[in-house]
Amino acid sequence: MAHYGAMSGLTWRQWAEQVATGMALVDADLRVCWLNPALAESLALGARSVIGQPLAVLLADADAMVQAARVLAEQRPLQWRGM
């Protein structure tokens, strides 16, 4: 990970837990590994309660799961807005 002055002293996780934008990490099976407090709050979920669950638990749209699988296969990040 690149080091940026604004993030000096913070790990990516410490930074991600402080931002207002909801974020999640998934594994190769599209299971939730981590989500930040902003996403947990916006979805009215306990962050720990979804760890290990399929990403589909967070997504109501089947097309979004297809897109997530494609992005994972391509090894690139995905950004959704207004979910």
N, C-alpha and C positions, 0 to 999 in steps of 0.2 A: 504494500500500500504506500502510495506517495505521502510524503510528509509535508504538510502545509502549515504555515505560521499560525493561522487561526486555530488549528487543532493541536498545536504543540502541547504535550502533556496529557492529551486525551486519547484514549483508544477509540477506534471507530464505534465500538459499542457504547462507551460512555457518551460520545457525541450523539449517537442515534437515539439514546434514551432521553435526551434533553430537547430534541427538536419537536416541533408541533406537527410535523408531517408523519402520518402513519407509515410504518415500515415493517416488513416481515422477511424472514429468510426461510427458504424451504430446502429440503434435501433432494436427492436424485429421484426419489419416489413421490415428489410433490407433497411431502408431509411437513408441517410447520415445525421448524427448529427453534424459532425465536420470533417475537414481535415486540415492538416498543410500546411504551405506555400510551402514546398518542393513538395508535391503532386499536389497542385493547379498549381504550375509553370510547373511541368513536363507534366501535362495534358492540359496546356494552358487554364485553367479555373479560373474564379473568385471564391475564396473560399466560399463566401457568396451565389453565384448563384446556388450552388449545394445542399446547406443545405435544407433538407426536400425532396430531390429528391430520387428516387429509386437508389440503388447501381448500378443497370444495366446501369445508365447514365455514370458511370465511367468504366464499364467493357464491352468490345466488345464480350467476349466469354461467351456463354450460359452455358457452363460447369462450368465456374467460379462461376456463380450465384448458381448453384446446390451445388457446394462445399461450398459456403458461407452459404447457408441455413443449410447444414448438420453441419457445425462447430458451427453455432449459436445454433442449437438444442442440441449439445453436450456441450455447454457453455465453449468453449475453444478458444484461440486466433488463428488467421490465418495469415500466412506470405506468401505473393506471391513475387516472384522474376521475374524481367524482364517483368513486365506487361506493 
